[in-house]
Amino acid sequence: MLSNCSNLQKGFFRLFCLLFLCSGAHIGGNAQKDPTPPIREFRAAWVATVANINWPSKPGLSVEVQKQEAIFLLDFLKEHHFNAVIFQARPQADALYESKLEPWSYYLTGTQGKPPVPFYDPLDFWVTEAHARGIELHVWLNPYRAHHKDGGPISEKSIVKTKPELAKYLKEGYWWLDPAAKGTQDHSYDVAMDMVKRYDIDGLHFDDYFYPYPSYNLGEDFPDQDSWAAYQKSGGKLSRGDWRRKAVDTFIERLYKGIKAAKPHVKFGLSPFGIWRPGHPAQIEGFDQYDQLYADAKLWLNKGWIDYFAPQLYWPIQKIPQSYPVLLGWWQQQNLLNRHLWPGISVGRDTSAANTREIVNEVLVARGIVPNSMGVIHWSIGQLVRNPVLSATLLEGVYKHPALVPASPWLGKKVPATPVVASQKKEDHLELTLQNPKDGTQWIVYTRYGKNWQYNLLPVTTGKVTVTLSKKTSKEDSSLQEIRVSTVSRTGIESPHEVITW
């Protein structure tokens, strides 16, 4: 991948990778008084339900098969040391959860408005099973898409029928809510806040669909003549583009404040198109989301109306007009309030060595550009599951050790209480009994055998842990010297350590 670089560039890049990899040698080494804290890195994947891209594999599956497919995906993430899933619960103004505001999703049962039989709540199931594996669940929704062109028949319960004044037909076959309409903003806000209030989610997430891409209406302008005329009649002075952007800005700011008022620990994440505007920075060419989607994503990041920002940087490192590191570096310069910057990555679906190296290098570049809050989001989980070469390479390399999600101290700096742990010595092991803390998401169990500290991350629902008293290796026998246990709060703050005696 470095064939087009100068020898000097190659040298710097290799030196960067070497230094970073060496800095990750936090497990093992010489004995030290205190353990090194776990790696902090957001390792997430999107799970798309629209058009049954990732889950469920098709509409109308039995509840048991739906659950089996969900468990398979969550187990995959756990086994490959991921710590977050971005789950699409509202693909087209419908619901993969029990809702009084919108109908059950066509992509779930094959009939919009039809609940699963026997009844279960898929979102609640995903949240529970994710947390049981120590995985954060961020619920993903589209604020304005009313009906997808592949979304089955429009039912009488669809917002297209129940609130026809808000829904606009687009010539490629989509229906879209008018973002400038107050009714749209109120409805989408209520839907989002309903999920925040009723479910134990860790984040709420939007992707890049604000005003629709021009191709959705076959290149014609968005059909919002009625609301535009009403705005002008009321004395509005903004240009049509500024008026549209203002509508989206107002909604984003309102929702961020609403989430913080209801549950401050719930993170609000946005994943816009990766280029703000062509020419920013100078070499960048491509689609103009500011002018075409009316999304001023830079403003939202500058203002801190988000907790994490995940621009979709779906281009290779060396694609000069849309270079991944150049764009990521530019977005980091816009990160005035030091929010999390976790780029979305997706550069290929093949199993080639070149593609695998590219993705590994993109993880490393993100670590280098944003070292204080590392992480990426993979589009999508399907590319990982169907590419065992890539997923194995990640696990053996950059994801070799489990990681905690980086802390979000602006959402709460309270330090959790020291955990309550009882220990009982058996013949060849200790049995630890952990008392579930009030504000905790995970346990960290630190152990030192001989000179080497290790850590283990466990879901906070774990009640008992077995720790062996000695470990045998090919070189030596190492006896257990020390155990410490801590918890991690909902905002990522680690508690003081409880030192275990036996």
Disulfide bonds with the S-S distance in Angstrom:
none
